């Protein structure tokens, strides 16, 4: 068995000038040098239903797995290593920060503690290699899609950040459906200067102009924030930009920030459903409900800037932001999914031990199985866990 550091350094050096298609063979070779028999990279598809294998030197090793009901899926859902009873196969989660990417399947005559530790290190490096090429290598895009994407959805996915970000003190995760046909919804979250920055946008309509309006709003949001603008400044910039360049489109939004050290949550609401505050597995009634400002795009000017609202979160609190496409989804008998079902689903899932990203994956799965979406459905779940 070769030295772990030397093997991983060699893998990193050799990966710099190869395509994504060549990465699995390099990882498999590195695994053998570490004492493993085989390795195989599996990536989660866009809607997080299946784990899809990357091309492998051994065609027999490329079988996809459902995320529900498989050992591979269990490793992905829990972000914990899963080992077969005979200790010859293990599924090692691949995640970049808080973002779940897939799993690494490893085999050996006997996976002892040392080999498992090496497998986790290999999975970590494999994740970084995959992520480094995901922005420009078509294989990684096509491998994780199950059907063709519309032009407006392609536009939105090019602008939105990773679905899950966070630190040891805060987690933010979001999900956007219908993934292949999204029209006007978009989300944004980022970390900087001790703050978690958040935005959930819903442009009028469900066409390319709607996707363009949301993309423009995301650009205006980031440019204003990075120039030191306040939440109200962000809103007025989006309003003016849409009014000038896409004058026939309005957009609702919740734009917020969380001070990670103090729990101070500040937000503005421009014509959007109010955020929800969940504390100790109960919704705090009307905690974040204030009269909403008008939607953006009317060109009202800085004098009509929306008011900022403030609340101090308690450790463990969760804030839910969502678009009305979630609560307005209908069952076959015509009943609405509704706000109550939304919060109940989140509370039950997190109470059973699911992390925020898995909570939203399960929520959307339930929504698809039992309801029909009539509009974009976007949900953002923020958890403040400073202790």
C-alpha positions, 0 to 999 in steps of 0.5 A, a space after each residue: 500500500 502506497 503512502 496516502 499523501 503521495 497517492 493523493 498528490 499524484 492524483 491531483 497533479 495528473 488530473 490538471 490536464 484531463 477531461 472529466 471522462 478521464 477522472 474515474 480511471 485516475 481515481 480507480 488507479 489511486 484507489 488501487 495504490 491505496 489498497 482498494 480493489 475498485 472505486 466508482 464515482 456516482 453523481 446525483 442527478 439534477 432532481 436528486 432521484 438517482 445516483 448516476 455512474 461516471 464512465 468507468 474502465 469496467 463497463 460492468 461497474 456502471 449501474 445507477 442506483 435510486 437514492 431511495 431504498 439503496 445503500 448508495 442512497 443512504 450514504 448520500 442522504 445521511 452523508 455518512 459512510 455505509 458499509 456492507 455486512 461482509 465489510 468488502 464494499 463501502 459507499 462514501 459520501 462526496 460533498 463539497 462543504 455542505 453541498 452533496 455531490 454523490 458517493 464513491 463506491 469502494 471495494 476491498 477484500 477487507 475494508 478496515 479502519 485504515 482503508 476507510 479513512 483512505 477512502 474518505 480522503 479519496 472521496 474528498 479529493 474526487 469531489 474537488 476534481 469533479 466540482 473543478 470541472 463541472 462548470 466547463 465539462 459537458 459530460 458532468 452536465 449531461 450525466 446528471 440530467 435525465 431530459 432536455 432543459 428549456 432555454 429559460 431553465 438553462 438560463 436560470 441554472 447558469 445563474 443560481 449558486 450551489 443548492 446548499 452552503 454553510 459553516 459550522 454555525 449556519 446552513 442554507 439550502 434551496 431547491 428549484 422545481 420544475 428543474 428542467 422547465 423553471 421559468 421565473 423563480 430564482 434563489 441566491 445565497 452567499 457568505 461574507 463579512 460574517 453575514 449570510 446573504 439570501 434572496 428568493 425571487 419570483 418573476 411574473 410569467 413562465 417564459 424566457 422573459 421571466 427567466 431573463 427578469 430573474 437573471 437580471 435581478 440576481 445580477 443587480 442584487 449581487 452587484 449592489 450587495 458587493 458595492 456595500 449597498 443595503 437591502 433597500 438599495 438592492 431592492 431599488 436597484 432591481 426595481 430600476 433595472 427591470 423598469 428600464 430594461 424589461 419594463 413589462 415584467 414585475 418580480 416579487 422578492 424576499 431579500 434578507 441577511 443573517 448576522 451569523 454571530 448574533 442571529 439578527 435576521 433582517 429582511 425586506 418583502 416585495 410582494 412575496 409570501 412572508 417568510 416562516 419562522 420555525 422554533 422548537 418544531 413549531 411555527 411562531 405565528 406571524 413572527 415574520 409577517 409585515 405588510 409587503 412592499 409593492 413588487 419590483 419593476 414598477 420604477 418607483 424610485 429610491 423614495 419608495 424603498 421598502 422598509 427593512 424588518 428585524 428579528 433576533 433568532 434563537 439557536 436552532 431556529 429555522 427560517 423558510 422562504 418559498 414561492 407561491 408555486 409551492 403552496 398552490 400546488 394541487 392534488 388530484 382532487 383539487 386541494 392545495 398543498 398549502 402553508 400548513 402542509 409545507 411547515 408540517 413536512 419540514 418540521 417532521 423531517 428535521 425532527 426525524 434527524 434529516 439535515 436541511 438539504 435532505 429535508 427539502 429533497 424529501 419535501 419536493 419528492 412528496 410534492 411531485 408524488 402527490 401534487 401537480 405543480 402549476 407554477 415554479 416552486 422554490 423553497 429555501 431553508 435556513 438553520 442557525 446553529 451557533 452552538 
